[in-house]
Amino acid sequence: MTLEAFADTIVPGEKRFPADRSVAGAASGGGAVVAGAIELLETPAAGVAGGLTDLARMLNEHATAYAREHGRDLDGDVPAFVALAFDDRSALVRALTGPDHPERDGWVALALFSNMAFDTAAHRHTTEAIAEGHVGLATMGFAAPDPDGLWRFPAYSYGRPLADLHPDTTASGSLA
Amino acid sequence: MTEPAGESFAVEQTDVLVVGSGFGGAITAYHLAAGGARVVVLERGPWLRSDEFEHDFMLGSSYTRIFDFVVGDGMALLGGNCVGGGSVVYFAAMPRVPSFVFERKGSIGRRMWPATIDRAALDPWYDRVEQALPVSRNDWNTVTYAGGLFAAACARAGHTANPVPAAVDNTLCTNCNWMMAGCRFDAKRSLLLNYLPGAIANGAEIRPLHEVQRIARTDDGGYRVHYNVIHDDDYRLTNGSGAIDAKIVVLAAGAGATPVILQRSEAELGAMPHAVGRYFSGNGERLNTAVIDEDKARDLLGVSRPDGSAFRANQVGKGPCVASWDRLDGSLPEYSRFSLEQLYFPPGFGTILAQVPGPDGPTWFGPEKKELLRRWQSWLTTFTMSEDDNEGEFGAPPPTGNAFRISQQMLGRGPIRYRPTENTLRGWAESDAQVKEIMERDGLATVLPWSNDVVGAYTVHPLASCRIGDDPATSALDDRHELRGHPGIFVTDGSAVPCALTVNPALTIAALAERAVPGIVRAARQRGVAVSYGASLP
């Protein structure tokens, strides 16, 4: 749940079911969690799976400290980070990934993979992800491939001059 | 190709050992092999055929097998990791460097380039590379929608804009925009299509997944090059190690790796020149994402596509096609000169660092960022190449390679440290302002630069970490690319380039490698290698 809440902070989505706690419901449509962030984080190729338990524990410790510092009451039904309101989750993630935070490498890696799950579906073959309507690629309007699984765009140019060339352009096409 | 040495254990021998198979390695390997030398090329990445270049973002596809993303302290480096090196993953924009760049003084108060090199001196070598790859000029019929829209926006703002020369065969290109995963259609003229097959035809041996770790000296004045064999899927693992003796070593492992190999070799080779691992330049690179207002694009620029839309073509194309060079004006003060190039980065690299204005300033994640992603097809990315201050430095080398690898492929943590100076920051600010002036005019788009808070600054063109020059205090190599104090070791990759170039550097790295070959041949002959210079182009 904790890592789901982290991924949902990076690319937020709508709640999957009314009692969903890890997904805060801060945006319409599916977010990083539905896009497969946990699956990607747990993929051996990503190289971070072994550290996830520690990162979740540390995130909840940071959340507890954050709540104490900011006077937030956390219910005990869910991990501390999950119990934070969305804006508080965002503020904490911003601090953890900030340029001067000593643990930033770990949190940045977690954020990068959360993003990649949504923006590229890096845990899936892209053609399969698109065929199954992957929420991130669909949200971005990523075009589908040709039937052979390769992309081609036969129409690609306005086909007319649209600016004057630099006066110092040489025969090779570079500047003098 | 090689023979056992008469020592206590069998060490292979060759005439010339080339480290890396990108522009600096492939070009030297070709000429030396064609001239009759025994050449072995050690490449740390895999060797993929054209039909293995996949259109797929999945971890483990060609996209992550052949690409490296090394995050340092304040700077992240993107580069090739395969046979063919950067040429396999690059966007193939191939402009020549404007004349004023060769006169740059940077932070050292004297000309950074060797006195023997200026634009006129390099032009014949540019000619050769343009012919060999080949490079051709885009025209307005091959310029993509994104390039065209950028050109039209430049023109409307009173600027010129040029179709850029590129190593792309437009008769084969499908405008798929998967260039970073390798070109499936052989349209991109990588080294896999010219210099490398030429080298192989002349007897050069190319060994993929061989990562050079360090270099030692041999009793006969040559060098022993130690390597690890890298696992073909999980690059964190090694499948053994070995060594090869050579009379000449050509280091071309890339600006992010060459200085690391030399640093690690210092205990056995002796002191390195001060400039090894210093004066690193990220080519002054900077990215801005514009989100185009489709109606404004139609009304203000008069552009439309066959399907009736004005733009919505972020995904369509082949990397950079158009650049605006108005600020490449030698009369302007140093650090105020830059080019702006229209560019495409695929999702992932191309989306994560893009920012939206947040309540406390721009942000790169959260609900507003997701709204920005909904308009991804209307994004247009611009690429700044400016004059930075050579302010990067490499720390202590990691145990192996040039980074502590995190993922099985692609992602690692490296020893580079970069803190942009006021000069560099000023150039970025001036270019950001010009991008805004062009793209936000009359509401055409909204623009923000990418965040430097996540992985620091970033570069796809690392340079200058082992540079040529005339001053031994501030250059690691003489003007023949030989490592000072270590005769017989030459460096011919981007690390040899003295400074940021204000344009894409691949053509210049290649031209410098071509230029270095006669000197390497002479050095090889002095060491008893039967090799001549003068082969025709591959």
Contacts between the chains, C-beta under 8 A, distances in Angstrom:
chain1	res1	chain2	res2	distance
A	9	B	365	7.1
A	9	B	366	7.2
A	10	B	365	4.6
A	10	B	366	7.6
A	11	B	365	7.1
A	11	B	369	7.5
A	11	B	370	5.7
A	11	B	373	7.9
A	12	B	366	6.7
A	12	B	367	5.2
A	12	B	370	6.2
A	26	B	366	7.7
A	26	B	367	5.1
A	27	B	367	4.6
A	27	B	370	5.1
A	27	B	371	7.8
A	31	B	370	6.9
A	40	B	59	7.8
A	43	B	59	6.2
A	44	B	408	6.9
A	45	B	59	3.9
A	45	B	60	5.3
A	45	B	64	7.6
A	45	B	407	6.3
A	45	B	408	4.6
A	45	B	409	6.9
A	46	B	59	6.3
A	46	B	407	5.5
A	46	B	408	7.9
A	47	B	236	7.3
A	47	B	405	7.4
A	47	B	406	4.7
A	47	B	407	3.9
A	47	B	408	5.9
A	47	B	411	7.0
A	48	B	406	7.0
A	48	B	407	7.7
A	90	B	365	7.9
A	90	B	366	5.7
A	93	B	365	7.2
A	94	B	363	7.5
A	97	B	453	7.6
A	97	B	454	6.6
A	98	B	453	6.8
A	99	B	453	5.4
A	99	B	456	7.9
A	105	B	71	7.8
A	105	B	413	6.7
A	108	B	71	7.8
A	108	B	454	5.9
A	108	B	455	6.9
A	109	B	406	6.7
A	109	B	411	7.7
A	111	B	365	6.5
A	111	B	454	7.4
A	112	B	352	6.3
A	112	B	411	7.9
A	112	B	454	7.9
A	115	B	348	7.5
A	115	B	351	7.0
A	115	B	352	4.7
A	115	B	365	7.3
A	116	B	57	7.9
A	116	B	348	5.3
A	116	B	352	7.6
A	118	B	373	7.7
A	119	B	347	4.0
A	119	B	348	5.6
A	119	B	351	4.7
A	119	B	352	7.1
A	119	B	373	7.1
A	120	B	57	3.9
A	120	B	346	7.5
A	120	B	347	4.8
A	120	B	348	4.5
A	121	B	57	6.4
A	121	B	58	7.7
A	122	B	57	5.3
A	122	B	58	6.0
A	122	B	59	5.1
A	122	B	348	7.1
A	123	B	58	7.0
A	123	B	59	7.0
A	124	B	58	6.0
A	125	B	56	5.6
A	125	B	58	5.2
A	125	B	61	7.8
A	126	B	55	6.8
A	126	B	56	4.9
A	126	B	57	4.9
A	126	B	58	6.5
A	127	B	55	7.7
A	127	B	56	7.2
A	136	B	373	7.8
A	137	B	347	7.8
A	139	B	370	7.5
A	139	B	373	5.9
A	139	B	374	5.8
A	140	B	347	6.5
A	140	B	351	7.8
A	140	B	373	5.3
A	140	B	374	7.3
A	140	B	376	3.9
A	140	B	377	7.3
A	141	B	312	7.9
A	141	B	374	7.8
A	141	B	376	6.1
A	141	B	377	4.5
A	142	B	315	6.6
A	142	B	347	7.0
A	142	B	376	7.5
A	143	B	315	5.5
A	145	B	55	6.4
A	149	B	55	6.7
A	150	B	55	5.3
A	150	B	174	7.6
A	150	B	176	6.8
A	150	B	184	6.5
A	151	B	55	5.5
A	151	B	174	7.2
A	151	B	176	4.0
A	151	B	177	7.2
A	151	B	178	6.4
A	151	B	315	8.0
A	152	B	174	3.9
A	152	B	175	7.2
A	152	B	176	5.9
A	153	B	174	6.8
A	153	B	175	4.4
A	153	B	176	6.8
A	153	B	177	7.9
A	153	B	315	7.7
A	153	B	316	4.3
A	153	B	317	7.4
A	154	B	174	7.9
A	154	B	175	8.0
A	155	B	305	6.6
A	155	B	306	5.3
A	155	B	307	7.7
A	155	B	316	8.0
A	156	B	144	5.2
A	156	B	145	6.3
A	156	B	175	4.1
A	156	B	313	7.6
A	156	B	316	5.1
A	156	B	317	6.2
A	157	B	140	7.5
A	157	B	141	5.9
A	157	B	142	6.5
A	157	B	143	5.7
A	157	B	144	6.0
A	157	B	145	6.7
A	157	B	148	6.5
A	158	B	140	7.8
A	158	B	143	7.6
A	158	B	145	6.4
A	158	B	148	4.1
A	158	B	149	7.8
A	158	B	303	5.5
A	158	B	305	7.6
A	159	B	140	6.8
A	159	B	141	5.2
A	160	B	140	5.8
A	161	B	140	4.8
A	162	B	140	6.8
A	162	B	143	7.8
A	162	B	148	5.1
A	162	B	149	7.9
A	162	B	151	4.0
A	162	B	152	4.2
A	162	B	155	6.3
A	162	B	161	7.3
A	162	B	301	7.8
A	162	B	303	7.6
A	163	B	151	4.0
A	163	B	152	6.6
A	163	B	154	5.3
A	163	B	155	3.9
A	163	B	159	7.4
A	163	B	160	6.1
A	163	B	161	3.7
A	163	B	162	7.9
A	163	B	322	7.6
A	164	B	155	6.6
A	164	B	160	5.1
A	164	B	161	7.8
A	165	B	160	6.0
A	165	B	161	7.7
A	165	B	162	5.3
A	166	B	160	4.4
A	166	B	162	5.6
A	166	B	325	4.8
A	166	B	326	6.9
A	166	B	328	8.0
A	167	B	160	7.5
A	169	B	162	6.0
A	170	B	96	7.8
A	172	B	96	6.3
A	172	B	126	7.3
A	172	B	130	6.6
A	172	B	135	7.9
A	172	B	137	7.6
A	172	B	165	6.3
A	173	B	95	7.2
A	173	B	137	3.9
A	173	B	138	7.8
A	173	B	162	7.1
A	173	B	163	7.1
A	173	B	164	7.0
A	173	B	165	3.9
A	174	B	95	4.5
A	174	B	96	3.7
A	174	B	98	7.7
A	174	B	165	6.2
A	174	B	503	7.8
A	175	B	95	7.3
A	175	B	96	7.4
A	175	B	98	4.5
A	175	B	325	5.4
A	175	B	328	5.7
A	176	B	98	7.1
A	176	B	99	6.2
A	176	B	119	7.8
